[in-house]
Amino acid sequence: MRTRSLLLVVPLLAGCPPAPGGSVDPAPLLTILPAAPTTVDALTVDVEPPADASFGWLNWDISWQLDGAAHPASDGSTSVAASATARGQSWTVTLTSNQDGSIAVSDAVTIANTPPSMSFANLDPVAPRSDEAITVLVGGWEDPDGDAEAYSFAWLVDGQDIGAPDAATLAPGSYSSGQTVSAVVTPTDGLDDGTPITTAGVVIANGAPSTPVVTITPDDADDTQDLLCSVTADDPDGDALDVVITWTVGGAAYPTGVPGAVGPTTTTLAGDTVPAQDTAANQNWICSAVASDAEYASDPGTASMYLAAGPLSDFGLDDVNATSPRFGESVSPRDYLQKVSGWYFGHAT
C-alpha cells in the first residue's frame, strides 16, 4: 500500500519578499522507490523536477517518519537501508524548502511481507518399494521476516496430482511398482507462498506382500472337531501370491513332531486343516502363514487355538457286580474312577 501527498504552502501577503538569494524553487514530484517494498528492499528517494525547472538538493531538507513518528536517524538521507525496515511499517519522506520553509512535498509506503524461500527438496528413499512410505526431505529455509518454517506439499504419481495428503510423507497404497512418484514443495509463511520446488521422480520397485491375517475355526474348538486355518493376504502390486501354512502343537512341529499323527489335509489351501483324530484336549495349536510373490515373502501371520475336552458320553449302565463298591449304581464313561477296566463279550453258536 502506498500514499502520496503534495503540500504546497505559498505566502500570498502583499510585500512578502522572496527567499534570500532569489525566487523559491517550485516543488518537485517526490516518490519513494520501490513503490511496493518488502523487508529486503532499501527505500530510495526519487524526485522529478517540474517542467522547465531544475532541482537542487541544497535548497531542500529531507526528513523521515516511521509509523507517524519522527525518525531522526534517517533525516538528511535520500535512502533507508533494508535492515532498518520491517513488515507492516509505514515510512514517510518529506522535502521541505529551506529557502523559506513554505513549500513541502511528501510520499509514503508500507513495507509488505517477503515470501519465504528454500534451497532443496528430495525424496527418501531414492528407490522405494511399493510397500514403503516416501518422505520429502527439505532444507535451506529463509524468511527475512523471521516467520516460522512451514511448507505445503502436492504429490504426483505418473505426473498426476493425487490430491492428498498435504504432508511430508506419502504412505503405501497410493502407488504400485513401475510408477513414478514426485512431490511439489512450496515454502509458506501463512501470508505468501515462496517459489515451489519439484523433486526428482523416483520409480517404485516391487513390494513385499502384507503380513497375512490368520484365523482358526471353529471358535472355541474342542478335541472332537477339525481345525481349519484361514488366511487373507494382500500384495501392494496386485501380484499372485503363494501361501504356505505350517502348524505347531505344544511347541512341536506338526505332523513331524507328533507321534502317530495322520497329518494335515486340505480344505482351501494346502495343509490348512488338522483332523480331529490328531488332536487332544488341553492342547494349544498354532497356525502360521507366509505369503510370497515372485520376489519377496511376507512376515508370518499367526493364530492360536486352545482345545478343551469334547463333550462326554451321556449314556450309563447299572453296575451289576455284587462285589463292586458301586453295585447297583449307574456308571458311565464320564465317571473317573482312577482305574481302567476292559470287558470283552463274545457270542458263539
SULJODA-V117201 format. One record per residue. N is the residue number from 1. D_FIRST is the distance of its C-alpha to the first C-alpha in Angstrom with 1 decimal. Layout:
n-><N:N>
d_first-><D_FIRST:D_FIRST>
This chain:
n-><1:2:3:4:5:6:7:8:9:10:11:12:13:14:15:16:17:18:19:20:21:22:23:24:25:26:27:28:29:30:31:32:33:34:35:36:37:38:39:40:41:42:43:44:45:46:47:48:49:50:51:52:53:54:55:56:57:58:59:60:61:62:63:64:65:66:67:68:69:70:71:72:73:74:75:76:77:78:79:80:81:82:83:84:85:86:87:88:89:90:91:92:93:94:95:96:97:98:99:100:101:102:103:104:105:106:107:108:109:110:111:112:113:114:115:116:117:118:119:120:121:122:123:124:125:126:127:128:129:130:131:132:133:134:135:136:137:138:139:140:141:142:143:144:145:146:147:148:149:150:151:152:153:154:155:156:157:158:159:160:161:162:163:164:165:166:167:168:169:170:171:172:173:174:175:176:177:178:179:180:181:182:183:184:185:186:187:188:189:190:191:192:193:194:195:196:197:198:199:200:201:202:203:204:205:206:207:208:209:210:211:212:213:214:215:216:217:218:219:220:221:222:223:224:225:226:227:228:229:230:231:232:233:234:235:236:237:238:239:240:241:242:243:244:245:246:247:248:249:250:251:252:253:254:255:256:257:258:259:260:261:262:263:264:265:266:267:268:269:270:271:272:273:274:275:276:277:278:279:280:281:282:283:284:285:286:287:288:289:290:291:292:293:294:295:296:297:298:299:300:301:302:303:304:305:306:307:308:309:310:311:312:313:314:315:316:317:318:319:320:321:322:323:324:325:326:327:328:329:330:331:332:333:334:335:336:337:338:339:340:341:342:343:344:345:346:347:348:349>
d_first-><0.0:3.8:7.1:10.5:13.8:17.3:20.1:23.6:26.6:29.9:33.3:35.5:38.5:41.7:43.1:39.9:40.4:37.8:36.7:39.4:39.8:38.7:36.0:32.4:29.9:27.6:23.9:22.1:18.7:16.4:13.5:12.1:12.6:11.5:8.4:6.8:9.2:11.0:14.0:16.3:14.8:16.2:14.3:16.3:16.8:17.7:19.7:21.4:24.5:25.4:28.0:31.5:30.3:30.1:27.8:29.2:27.4:30.5:29.8:26.3:25.3:22.0:20.5:17.6:16.1:14.8:13.5:15.3:18.5:20.3:20.3:23.6:23.8:21.3:22.6:24.4:22.6:20.6:18.8:17.8:19.2:17.3:19.8:18.6:15.1:14.3:11.9:9.8:10.7:9.2:11.0:12.3:15.1:17.8:20.8:23.8:27.0:29.8:32.4:32.2:28.8:28.5:25.5:22.0:18.7:15.3:11.7:8.9:6.3:5.5:8.0:7.9:11.4:14.1:16.5:20.1:23.0:26.8:29.7:32.5:33.8:37.5:39.9:42.8:45.7:45.8:48.9:48.5:51.3:50.6:51.5:49.0:45.4:42.7:40.0:36.8:36.7:33.2:32.2:30.0:27.0:24.2:20.9:19.2:17.7:21.3:21.0:24.4:26.0:26.0:26.8:27.4:30.6:32.1:35.8:37.6:41.3:42.7:39.2:38.5:35.9:38.1:35.3:36.0:35.8:32.3:34.1:35.3:38.9:40.6:44.0:47.1:47.7:44.7:46.5:50.1:52.0:51.2:47.6:44.6:41.7:38.3:35.0:31.3:29.4:25.6:24.0:21.4:19.7:19.2:15.5:15.8:19.1:20.3:22.8:25.9:29.4:32.5:35.6:38.9:41.1:44.2:47.4:48.9:52.6:55.3:55.0:57.8:58.9:57.8:60.3:62.7:63.0:66.7:68.7:72.5:74.2:76.0:74.2:76.6:79.2:82.7:85.4:86.8:83.7:82.3:78.9:76.2:73.2:70.2:67.3:63.9:61.9:58.8:57.7:54.0:55.0:57.5:60.4:63.9:65.1:68.4:69.1:71.7:73.1:75.2:76.9:78.1:80.3:80.8:79.2:81.7:80.8:82.0:84.5:85.6:85.6:87.2:91.0:92.5:89.1:89.3:85.7:82.6:82.5:79.8:78.3:74.9:74.2:76.9:78.4:76.2:79.2:81.6:84.8:86.0:89.2:87.3:85.7:87.1:86.1:83.8:82.3:78.6:77.5:74.3:73.0:70.6:68.9:67.0:65.2:65.0:63.5:64.8:62.8:62.0:63.6:61.9:62.4:65.4:65.0:67.7:69.3:72.3:75.0:77.6:80.8:82.8:86.5:87.3:89.1:92.7:95.7:96.6:100.4:103.2:107.0:109.6:111.1:114.9:115.9:118.2:117.6:113.8:111.9:110.1:113.2:112.5:108.8:106.2:104.7:101.7:99.6:97.0:99.4:99.0:102.4:101.8:104.6:104.8:107.7:108.6:110.9:112.4:114.5:116.6:118.9:121.6:124.1>
